[in-house]
Amino acid sequence: MNREHLSRIAHRAHPIKSPLDDASVRLLLERGLPRGDERVLDLGCGSAEWLLRALAARPALRAEGVDISEDALAQARREAERLGVEGRLVLHHRPAVEFASPHPFDLVVSVGAAHAFGGLLPTLAAAREHLAPGGRILIGEGFWDRPPSPEAVEIFGELADLAGTVDLVVADGWTPVHGHVSTRAELDAYEWACWGSLAAWALDHPADPDSGHVRETATARRTEWLRTYRDTWGFVSLVLRPTPN
């Protein structure tokens, strides 16, 4: 079973794919979309959950999403049709780093997708290229809440702590408009939802040839979370606007 299918199973109960509960997502969108009639771009949208929630709550909003997964985009199209927002959503099947648009966007979203650009600062640079004057960026990034183990660094790579992450963003020419640090409840709920969805799928599909692999993946993810990075890894979501020169 490929990683994309595993991810789809893991996030069945938590489609945002980040450690954020519904109230946090709603508030971040409110801070990023103060008018309600903005044009929004999600770079690395997956199944476009951020865009779908924004569109469903704001009838004047228009949105575009970019992702390399045709399966995820197909899922987004089906959900857009179910919600009746398909006429205001455009989806592009291509790498986010290659996306170009003839018009700018009032909000550019990239939550948990910095790997697609090679890190936080390259993600901000890519988002800036698409930003309209007066626009905002919504970004989500992991950080070290405590000194990590070598095993945790191997999983997540080199991250700053929370203060260092904010300092990087400010030094890069951005002013935070709103910020949210995921709570312990949000972090735990996200991880338990992911490994629980994998374990449940394996139990529900005992005859599937991939059932054993999915069950092993669920166990490994739970073990990594509890033993390796639960007490060291955090997640911050920031709404940013360019700092005036």
Secondary structure, 3 states (H helix, E strand, C coil): CCHHHHHHHHCCCCCCCCCCCHHHHHHHHHHHCCCCCCEEEEECCCCCHHHHHHHHHCCCCEEEEEECCHHHHHHHHHHHHHHCCHHHEEEEECCHHHCCCCCCEEEEEEECCHHHCCCHHHHHHHHHHCEEEEEEEEEEEEEECCCCCHHHHHHHCCCCEHHHHHHHHHHCCEEEEEEEECCHHHHHHHHHHHHHHHHHHHHHCCCCCCHHHHHHHHHHHHHHHHHHHCCCEEEEEEEEEECCC
